Amino acid sequence: MKFDQENREQTFQIVGVDEADIKQQKIAFTAPIAKALNGHKVGDSVVLKLGAKDRPMTILKIAY
């Protein structure tokens, strides 16, 4: 995914709660970023709301 404002790419793996480890770029399916991405597809723009701040992202790739 690409964070639009910063124009940088980050890769995450969405996993179960017991497998989450941000150091290994594994986030729980219950995390706000995972919830924001759920149901979207490659090319979609998604906005992650962080309190009063909005963080736009674009999904670049989905792998299973």
N, C-alpha and C positions, 0 to 999 in steps of 0.2 A: 504494500500500500504506500501511497505517497501522501505526505502531509503537505497540502497545497501552499500554505503560507510560508513554510520553510523550504519547500521544494526539495525535500530529502526523502529517501525511501527507507522503510523499516519492514522487516518481515516478522510475523508472529505465527505461532501455531496455537490454535484454540484446542484446549484439552479439558479433561475433567478436573474438578476442584483439587483432588489429591495429587494431580500431576503438575499443577501450575508451578512455574519457576521462572520468574522474569529474567534471571541471569542467563537462562537457556532460551529466552524469547518464547516461552510457553505461558499463555494466559488462560485462565479459567473461563469456561463458557458463561459464567455468571458475572464476569468483569464488565464494567461499563463499555469498554471499547469493543468487546466481543458482542455484546447486546446491540450496539449501534451497527455492527457489520452484518448481523444475522439477517438472512433473507435477501441480501443484495448480491449482485453479480459483478463480474469484471467490467470495468469502465464506469460503474456507478460512483457518484459522488455522495459521500455520507458526512454528516456533521456530528461530531462528538461534542456534547455539551459538558463543560467542566466548570461547574458553578455558573458564574456570570459570563464565562468565556466560551466561545464557540471555536471548535477546531475542525476545519474542513479536511477531508481525506478523499483520496480516489483509490479505488481497488484496482490494482494492476494485474494480479494473478491469484488464482485459487488452485491449490493442489490438494489432492486427497491422499 
